[in-house]
Amino acid sequence: MTASPETTASPETIRFLLARRSAKIVTIVEPGPSPEELTTILTIAARVPDHGKLAPWRFILFEGEARAAFGEVLARRFAEVEPRATPDMIAFERARFLRAPVVVGIVSSVQDHVKVPAWEQQLSAGAVGANMVAACEALGYAPAWLTEWYGYDEGIAAALGLGPNERMAGFVYIGSRSVPKDDRPRPALADVVTTWSPR
Ligand SMILES: Cc1cc2nc3c(=O)[nH]c(=O)nc-3n(C[C@H](O)[C@H](O)[C@H](O)COP(=O)(O)O)c2cc1C
């Protein structure tokens, strides 16, 4: 087969991906993406490898005043599951979703399928998160992908209307950077790469 004359090479994308870096949640500030930019972010997030074209994921948006309203849900549930919670801790829960202008919940929605196992559908949800944080940063925004306690709490799952085959893949907080990007240690390829050869 000969190479297509239409090149897909994008050195800028390579430079971008080599330096991609999430933000620390405490450093995220206004502004968040515009409605058009958020649509672009979600469109890119939904453009991921997906065996069987099942789209085994969906998004829940938390914007504007809904973030404070959801904070009330978090605070109530936190007090329920953590009887020793202090007023400060409850207040933190109330303000949790106010830490960024926009929060996108990524729901992994596994479907029964004869050919596509749950594992592959969950991996696709992970790819959604990775595409989403990359898209945020490529538009100039600061993302933080967190699960925290409420990502695993069944009371919160019920409050969010998750079905029996659904679970949170995380919440992507999106705003702007208030501090320059740092980096964190990255794995040495020598530690994670082997070359298979026959024994
Ligand atoms: C599924 C998933 C859940 C995460 N949940 C948390 C979390 O609850 N708390 C946290 O501090 N970091 C969490 N992280 C890590 C943050 O996203 C962290 O900022 C990220 O690993 C930084 O990576 P990067 O610099 O390569 O973007 C999570 C990451 C993933 C993939």
The ligand as an ORCA input file, in Angstrom:
! r2SCAN-3c Opt
* xyz 0 1
  C      -9.529      8.245     36.716
  C      -8.673      9.245     37.440
  C      -9.076      9.696     38.677
  C      -8.309     10.606     39.398
  N      -8.741     11.022     40.620
  C      -7.969     11.845     41.347
  C      -8.387     12.253     42.638
  O      -9.450     11.883     43.109
  N      -7.552     13.062     43.344
  C      -6.349     13.496     42.828
  O      -5.638     14.236     43.513
  N      -5.944     13.131     41.602
  C      -6.726     12.331     40.849
  N      -6.330     11.947     39.602
  C      -5.038     12.440     39.087
  C      -5.166     13.845     38.552
  O      -5.959     13.867     37.385
  C      -3.771     14.353     38.279
  O      -3.804     15.712     38.276
  C      -3.223     13.825     37.000
  O      -2.851     12.473     37.140
  C      -2.059     14.631     36.510
  O      -1.657     14.058     35.323
  P      -1.106     14.859     34.091
  O      -0.141     15.855     34.603
  O      -0.454     13.815     33.252
  O      -2.235     15.507     33.374
  C      -7.093     11.076     38.848
  C      -6.691     10.627     37.585
  C      -7.466      9.734     36.887
  C      -6.994      9.255     35.537
*
